[in-house]
Every structure is written in C-alpha cells, then in structure tokens.
Amino acid sequence: MTITQPGHAIDLARRALAREDLGRLDYFRALQDAVQSGLPQRDIARALQITQSAVSQALTRAASRGVKAIPEGFSGASPYEIAERYAAGDIDRDEMVRQLSAWPYVKAPDHADQLAREWKAILPPNPPGTFDEVGEAFDKGLIDGDAYDTILDAAEDAPDSL
C-alpha cells in the first residue's frame, strides 16, 4: 500500500473531476458533429451500441447546457473549459496562460445602478465568457495565483476588456 500526501491526493481528485467534465463535453460535441455531418441518430446509436433515445437525450442535454464548438486557436469553448483542460493535463501551463490571455472576454454587465437602489440586490449571473470564469477556475484550484495574475494583466491591457 502506498502512502499518498493529502495535497497530492487532492490534485489527483481535481484532475479526475476535470477529466470527467471534459469527457462529457467531448462526448456531446462528438454527437453534435456526427449529427451535423448528416448521420442519423439511429446510425450513431448503433455504432456506439446505445439506444437512439440515449443519443437524443444526450443531444438535448448538450443543447440545454449550451455546448458550443471550440473556437480556432483555443482548447476550450470558454475560459473555464480551458482551465479545466489544463487541470486535466490536456495542455501545459504556458499554453493555458497564452489561451486565457488571448481570450476575447465578454464585458460583464454593470450592476451599479441596481446595487445603489437595493443593498440586497440579487444580481443575475454574468453571461458566459467573462473574466469571472478565470476567477472561478482560480477559486476551484484549477489554476494558480501567478497564472491568474498574468492572465488578469493581459486581459486588462486588451482593448474593451473587463
């Protein structure tokens, strides 16, 4: 029996979670690509040895989750997914920093008026693609503080960012 350091065990668990999430995204995208290329769901199901209903349900889940194609030059369809790809070991740290530094971040809405009117305002979540996703990746331990700072500096220097 091997003795594992607690920090190492957490890193392994974090990597496994990222792989699980990314595996589901990759599966959804592959199904979407198969359908878009003209394959009938019945043929996809037969090839995967699953039911046509399972294919249909997976496509419905993909649509409800807003699964999108990965933009050219990136390894994920969102900043958070890129951080997950790094945490899963799919890309190295330099590539993760490069991609997140180059990401065309969506400007988060300004809620100052609503906050000024109502101190307990329940604000809607930010749209996908804002810099908040990098913060969430940092909070969940997918990226380190130095990478976060480097990405933040690059995003602040980009026109119309943050």
N, C-alpha and C positions, 0 to 999 in steps of 0.2 A: 504494500500500500504506500502511495506517495503522499507526502505532506505538501499541501499547497498553501502558499501565502494567501491571506484573505484578499489583499489587493489584486493579486493575480487572478484569483477565482472570480472576483467581480469583473475584471477586464474580460475574462473568457465568457462570462454570462452576458455582458454588454455586447460583445461581438456576436454571440449566438442570437440574441434578440434582434440585432440589426440584420443578420443574415435571414432570419425568419420573415421580418417585414419586407425585406428586399426580394426574397423568394416569391412572396405573394404578388408584389408589384410586377416582377418579371413574368410571372405566370399570366397575370391579367393582360399585360402588354402583348405577350405572345399570342394569346387568344384573340385579342383585338386585331393584331396584324394578320392572323390567319383568316379571320372573317373579312377584313378589308381587302385581302388578296383574292377573295372570291370563294373560299372554301365554305361549303355548307356546314352548319353546326353538327349535323349528323355525321359527316365525314371526320370532323375534328374529334368528336366523341369516340368514334370507332378507333381512330388512330391512338387515342390516349387511353382507350379501354375504360371509358367512363360513360355515363348516360348523356344524352343530348340535353336533358334537363339540367345536369350539373354544369355543362358548358353555358347554357342560357343564364343560369343563376350567377355564375362567375362573371359573365359579361355585364349583368345587371349591377352586381356589386362594384365592378370596376367603374361603371358609369356613375353610380351614386357616390363613389369616393373621389370622382374627378380625376381618374388616372389618365394622364396625358403622355404623349410621346416625349422622349428625351431630346432637347434641342441639340443641334450640331455643336460640337466642341465641349459638351458637358457630359458628365457621367450620371446625372440625375435630372429629373424634371422639376426639382425645387431645391432651394438651398439646404433644407433639412435632409432630403434624399442624398445629396452629395456628401453631407456629413456622415450619414449612415453608411454610404459606400466606403468612406474612409474607415469608420469604426469596424466595418465588417472585413477590412483588409483588401477590398477590391481596388483601391487606389492608394498611392502613398501620400504622405503628409504634404509634400511640396505641390503635388497635383491638386489636392483638396484646397490648399490655400490659394493656388492660382485660379481654380474654378470659382471659388467663393469670392475672390477679389474681383473677378471679371463679371460676376452675375449681374444682370440688369434688374436690380431690385425695384419692386413696386413701391411707390411712396405710400406710407401709412397715412390713413385719414387723420386730420387734425380734429381732435375732440375737445379742444379748449373751451369752445362756447358751451357745450353740453356740461362739461365739468364746472364751469363758472356758475351755471344755473342750478346745478344739482350736485351737492357734495358727495352723495352716494350713488351717482350715476352708474348704471350698468351699461358699459360700453360694448358695442358689438366687437367680435373678434376681427383682427386685421385680415385683409384679403391674403390669399396665398402669394408667396414670393417676396414678402417684405423682409427686412433685415431681422425682424423678430425671430424668424426661423433659425438664424445663426445663434441668437441668444438662447433659444430653446435647446439647440444642439449642445451648446456650452453647458447649460444648466443640467442636461442629462448625461454629461460626461463624454459626449461623442467627440468633442474637440477640446483642446487645452486652451488655457488663458492666453498664451503667447500667439497662438494661431488666431484666436478671436480678435486680439488687438491689431494684428497685422491686417486681417480682413476688414475690420472697422476702419482703420486708417485709409485703406484703398477705397472703401465704399464712400467715405466722407469726401475723398478727393474727386470722385466721379461726378460728372455734371448731373443735376437733378436727382441726387440720391438722398436717401434717408429723409 
